[in-house]
């Protein structure tokens, strides 16, 4: 079961890493590459869905300590939500070219959109380390889960700053681009939120396993 969860999360990690590449392509206004990369995220998301279904079947048929079956079901659901949120963010970016002025405010000063997606990718990677540790080292699993939560808090602060900066530029940006970029920021934040929810479940599983 843990091997299957780790396999699921490895595919989901690819979604998050590809998002970094999409944001880089968007920064350079390479919309052809953005579309290609968004299609790659969709392929990974489909692979994650397939593993998710297999995991649900195994959990339903397997033997677990009392109450842990539901926790594992919730865990694979939240892992799949990371892939879904990644696909949603990629879709927002690839739907239509974003106005240059709308992007500029996200790359000027600090933090930047680049730091935002870097934090999201790190959050998902740290979660993956936590899940991998479930088999052999409960203490590490919990420590990495708490680290993922801390990273998510930092990501959330960057989100708030980016939205504030975007709103300050609202008079100079057309309505469509403003709404598109704002939705992009929120969809990217959903990826980190799902990873943070997973980290909570890891801690719950460890507590039940050792009690």
Secondary structure, DSSP 4 states (H G I P E B T S, - for coil): -HHHHHHHHHHHHHHHHHHHHHHHHHHTT-HHHHHHHHHHHHHHHHHHHHHHHHHHHHHHHS--STTHHHHHHHHHHHHHHHHHHHHHHHHHHHHSPPPHHHHHHHHSSSS-HHHHHHHHHHHHHHHHHHHHHTTT-HHHHHHHHHHHHHHHHHHHHHHHHHHHHHHHTGGGS-HHHHHHHHHHHHHHHHHHHHHHHHHHHHHHHHHHHH-
